[in-house]
């Protein structure tokens, strides 16, 4: 078995693994990325019949203060930002459409709140921004609002926002400190949601370009099977073909995949604990249409059923053949509904009904559908019984973790980017 030595060995070629590898390589470190499958992890773009379908949540939230912007500036990433237009975002309340309060303008246009309630809601936002409200780690947002006596309609508005940003049908279970930390960041942004022209693949290609420009090594179809240790250090990652020794190691694969790798180490119990956590799972039903169906909005959220549709091709013209349209639909699930085939079929039917209502004639224009009844959008679901994994544990001082199940800022891809950057800085400071 051959042995290869690097300064930093990174296991996992998703967003966290690639961004940390690019950052460290650009700063002069000799890095290797080991990926068992294809690069991107859940952030991949599949080309089907001329349409580019994105797996994973394609949006970047609060992009003007996103860690991805830090990577963009410091690494010279070429990103074709396509900013979401809040004026084209609507809530479907059943019998009416109203503005989504994604910004101050949307807040005061929405029909979901009375004038007085809008003032109350604005006050809640202000208190969040000023850190007058920070929540409590032992109180869910539901319990926190009950304790504070928040107005019922304002409470519902806050939970509706949380549902759409945390991709959950159970927003009331979110820890209140997580809730306020997230919204403090989101309320200060000028770009609440953005998309990347070319989809995830365009971003993956940019990270690969930076890594290879700085002589980094990327190996696909290279599965980590175990690690070798020496006292308080990891000394090697073992794959079927070779051993990869290193000074520092970053694991960017979910805990469920790490269990076997660390089975014979002091971390076996700790990793097993995080491997038991439940991910955020949704039903995805995207459609590629041969001709556009123009409507006055690019985003519609079914408030009653917790389903949203985004016209991705409105922002990213590269994802469709000429004249075509790509609609992305996501239905949130309760944890008890995950894996239930009857529920999945019902959610698919509800999505189709929403397409019928807002994009009439889509069935006649359909070229290709893409359906996933159990799509993981984040490896950790925020509840009172689950906490993000630390980016390092005391057992091995040269071992780090990054990914959307780890401690960091934001949600979804932002957790991957922020944990990757923090880990990279810790390694560079050594």
HELIX and SHEET records of a PDB file:
HELIX    1   1 UNK A   15  UNK A   26  1                                  12    
HELIX    2   2 UNK A   63  UNK A   65  5                                   3    
HELIX    3   3 UNK A   67  UNK A   75  1                                   9    
HELIX    4   4 UNK A   86  UNK A   88  5                                   3    
HELIX    5   5 UNK A  104  UNK A  109  1                                   6    
HELIX    6   6 UNK A  115  UNK A  129  1                                  15    
HELIX    7   7 UNK A  141  UNK A  148  1                                   8    
HELIX    8   8 UNK A  152  UNK A  166  1                                  15    
HELIX    9   9 UNK A  171  UNK A  173  5                                   3    
HELIX   10  10 UNK A  176  UNK A  187  1                                  12    
HELIX   11  11 UNK A  199  UNK A  213  1                                  15    
HELIX   12  12 UNK A  255  UNK A  261  1                                   7    
HELIX   13  13 UNK A  268  UNK A  275  1                                   8    
HELIX   14  14 UNK A  312  UNK A  315  1                                   4    
HELIX   15  15 UNK A  317  UNK A  319  5                                   3    
HELIX   16  16 UNK A  335  UNK A  337  5                                   3    
HELIX   17  17 UNK A  341  UNK A  358  1                                  18    
HELIX   18  18 UNK A  362  UNK A  365  1                                   4    
HELIX   19  19 UNK A  413  UNK A  429  1                                  17    
SHEET    1   A 6 UNK A 217  UNK A 220  0                                        
SHEET    2   A 6 UNK A  31  UNK A  35  1                                        
SHEET    3   A 6 UNK A   2  UNK A  11  1                                        
SHEET    4   A 6 UNK A 242  UNK A 251  1                                        
SHEET    5   A 6 UNK A 233  UNK A 239 -1                                        
SHEET    6   A 6 UNK A 224  UNK A 230 -1                                        
SHEET    1   B 5 UNK A 217  UNK A 220  0                                        
SHEET    2   B 5 UNK A  31  UNK A  35  1                                        
SHEET    3   B 5 UNK A   2  UNK A  11  1                                        
SHEET    4   B 5 UNK A 242  UNK A 251  1                                        
SHEET    5   B 5 UNK A 399  UNK A 401  1                                        
SHEET    1   C 2 UNK A  45  UNK A  48  0                                        
SHEET    2   C 2 UNK A  51  UNK A  54 -1                                        
SHEET    1   D 3 UNK A  60  UNK A  61  0                                        
SHEET    2   D 3 UNK A 193  UNK A 196 -1                                        
SHEET    3   D 3 UNK A  81  UNK A  83 -1                                        
SHEET    1   E 7 UNK A  97  UNK A  99  0                                        
SHEET    2   E 7 UNK A  89  UNK A  92 -1                                        
SHEET    3   E 7 UNK A 299  UNK A 302  1                                        
SHEET    4   E 7 UNK A 307  UNK A 311 -1                                        
SHEET    5   E 7 UNK A 325  UNK A 332 -1                                        
SHEET    6   E 7 UNK A 280  UNK A 289 -1                                        
SHEET    7   E 7 UNK A 366  UNK A 378 -1                                        
END                                                                             
